Structures are given as C-alpha cells and as structure tokens.
Amino acid sequence: MGRVLIYDPYLDTLGGGERYVLTLALSLLNRGLEVEIAWNSQIDLDKASLRFGLNLSELKLNPKAFDIFSRRSGLIDRFNLTNRYDIVFWASDGSLPFLFGKNNLVHFQVPFTRLGGNPAINMLKLFFINKLVYNSQFTRNVIERSLPRSKGFVLYPPIATKEFLPGKKENVILSVARFDSPSHLKRQDVLIDAFDEFSSKVDGFRLILAGGHKGNQQILDDLKEKAKRLPVEIIPNPSFNELQQLYSKAKFFWHATGFGIDETREPEKAEHFGMTTVEAMSAGAVPIVIGKGGQKEIVTSEVGFLCSDAREIALNTIELFKNPNKLKKMSKNAVIRSKIYSTENFYEKIRKSLS
C-alpha cells in the first residue's frame, strides 16, 4: 500500500480549492493508498465534510506534518518527513516548497504573478518537484510566465455534477461565493446593483446570495444595507443539502468576481476557475457572469453569457427571461457541458497522471 501526504494551508477556509484537495484525497484513498492530511484539527475536517457532502472519515490527520509545513522548518525536518511518502501533494500559497517524496506534486489554485522566494533556490526546488498542477488554463498561463511549461498540466476541479440536479424552477437568481474570500473579492455588491436594474424591469424574482463566511459581520451588514429595498436573501455557510436545493430551483446563476479588474495585471483578483458556476450549470441554472479568468473556459455562448458589468448582467438576464424557449435550451446545454468537469473525469485524469 502506497502512502500519500497532502497539505493545503487554507483547509479551514472551506472554499472551492479545499473541496478540490479533499476530493483528490478521496480519489487516492479509493485506489487503495493510505492518505494523510497535514492538518491539526479534526473539527475543521468535520466542517468540510458537512460543507462539501464528502465522507472524510477514512482520512487520517497528521498534526506533526502540519507543524513542519506551517512553520519555517529546516531541510532535515522536511526530508525526514516527506521521504517516507510515495506521493506528496502540496497546495501552494504562492511559494515553492522543498519536497522529498518519491512523487512530488505542487498545485496552484491562484494565478500568482510572482512566486515567493529566491529565483535560484526555486529552480533547485523544481528539481525535486515532479509535476505542477493547475486548476485552470488561466492559472497555468499566468504561473508559467516564470516556471517551465514542461512540468505542468491542468487538472480541472472536480464537480459533483450527479449531486446537483435540476428541480422545479422558481423565479430565483442565485449566486454562490464566499463572502470573505482570503484571496479575491467575490463582489456580491455588484450583483445587488444588477438585481436593482433587473427588478425595475421584471417583477417576482428573488436574488439569493449564499456562500462561506468566517465571521466578519460587517461584510454581511453592508450587503444587507445595500439590498434593504429589494427581495434579496443572504445565506452564510449553507450546508451541502441547502446548496443542492438552491441550485435545483434557480433559473439563473450570477457571479461577479473580477468586476473592474485588469486580469493581465491582477489575475489573482479574477475568478481562478469557477466551481460554483459549474455546479449551477449541472442543476440547469443558466450562468450570467463577469467574463474574466477561468469563467471564460466554462461559459460558452451556448450555455450562458460573459458580461463586463452589472448592467450587462441585468440586461442579458432580462433578454433570456423574455425568451423562454431560448432559456430552456441554454439550461439543457448547461447541464450537458457541466459533465466535462465531473468528479468521474477528475478521477480518471488523476489515474492517468499518476500511472
């Protein structure tokens, strides 16, 4: 039985990247490997299980590895820890690590324009890294400005497309994104502006803003104040079951990350991939999103709209609402396209990459 060690410094934020890493862990566990997570809190793992609808009970925590990875440990400590593992998977925080496993993979979820550390030392670290793994072509294109292309490949995030299914659609516009993302603003305020414009032309709709929230109450208070005249519902930290229900009844899915951003200069502030967009598509919600970053890889003209501002989001939604046949067709196309990013395809690519 092979041994695997996985480290994600942001595991307690419970975002899309963390679902990615934990689904990878389950994939390797299901292949008969012994998988350990370099982390020190079972509570965080239990919260992740509830949030993502994943059975993580067979994953083992390794607090000692977490301690070594999360501080400035020496090379001897790193070597003594990692050389015992057949696979070491490290989610990067913008730097490259020294890893000494038999097969070392470094995953980039964020399109960092500059990597931390000394460039010469980074080249030495790359000697020990077998593969660089990217969550989108967008992220890959940015990172490979400073890293060799030959070591990299794109492994799109796993989406539980079989668990997000279309239901009886209601007059609901949904957005799912963290309210206090540690890396880039999700701009729910822009969506409230779009909904204000939309509501002036169309009656009877609700906007639901759902997503993770770690405790900055001012963020939620500001959104509630901005939306106080409108039928807007804010749902922090929904469970996986709640998300399933929300997706199933939503006709439209909105997302505004990257609004007003020059993605060439500040790519990290655009959507790095767009996992919730695919989740919504798998449930038949038509995506109408800011066309920056990874969203351009997901949303084609057959399934939704890429927009530049709040007004475009509102107007495209109004146009589609007034054309129910087109709406129905795009909803079906969205479900079909979402399968590209299924968990099953994710598992298959992992199998091929590590065989």
C-alpha positions, 0 to 999 in steps of 0.5 A: 500500500502506497502512502500519500501526504497532502497539505493545503494551508487554507483547509479551514477556509472551506472554499472551492480549492479545499473541496478540490484537495479533499476530493483528490484525497478521496480519489487516492484513498479509493485506489487503495493508498493510505492518505494523510492530511497535514492538518491539526484539527479534526473539527475543521475536517468535520466542517468540510465534510458537512460543507462539501457532502464528502465522507472524510472519515477514512482520512487520517490527520497528521498534526506533526506534518502540519507543524513542519509545513506551517512553520519555517522548518529546516531541510532535515525536518522536511526530508525526514518527513516527506521521504517516507511518502510515495506521493506528496501533494502540496497546495501552494500559497504562492511559494515553492516548497522543498519536497522529498517524496518519491512523487512530488506534486505542487498545485496552484489554485491562484494565478500568482504573478510572482512566486515567493522566494529566491529565483535560484533556490526555486529552480533547485526546488523544481528539481525535486518537484515532479509535476505542477498542477493547475486548476485552470488554463488561466492559472497555468498561463499566468504561473508559467510566465516564470516556471517551465511549461514542461512540468505542468498540466491542468487538472480541472476541479472536480464537480459533483455534477450527479449531486446537483440536479435540476428541480422545479424552477422558481423565479430565483437568481442565485449566486454562490461565493464566499463572502470573505474570500482570503484571496479575491473579492467575490463582489456580491455588491455588484450583483445587488446593483444588477438585481436593482436594474433587473427588478425595475424591469421584471417583477417576482424574482428573488436574488439569493446570495449564499456562500462561506463566511468566517465571521466578519459581520460587517461584510454581511451588514453592508450587503444587507444595507445595500439590498434593504429595498429589494427581495434579496436573501443572504445565506452564510455557510449553507450546508451541502443539502441547502446548496443542492436545493438552491441550485435545483430551483434557480433559473439563473446563476450570477457571479461577479468576481473580477468586476473592474479588474485588469486580469493581465495585471491582477489575475489573482483578483479574477475568478481562478476557475469557477466551481460554483458556476459549474455546479449551477450549470449541472442543476440547469441554472443558466450562468450570467457572469463577469467574463474574466479568468477561468469563467471564460473556459466554462461559459460558452455562448451556448450555455450562458453569457460573459458580461463586463458589468452589472448592467450587462448582467441585468440586461442579458438576464432580462433578454433570456427571461423574455425568451423562454424557449431560448432559456430552456435550451441554454439550461439543457446545454448547461447541464450537458457541458457541466459533465466535462468537469465531473468528479468521474473525469477528475478521477480518471485524469488523476489515474492517468497522471499518476500511472 
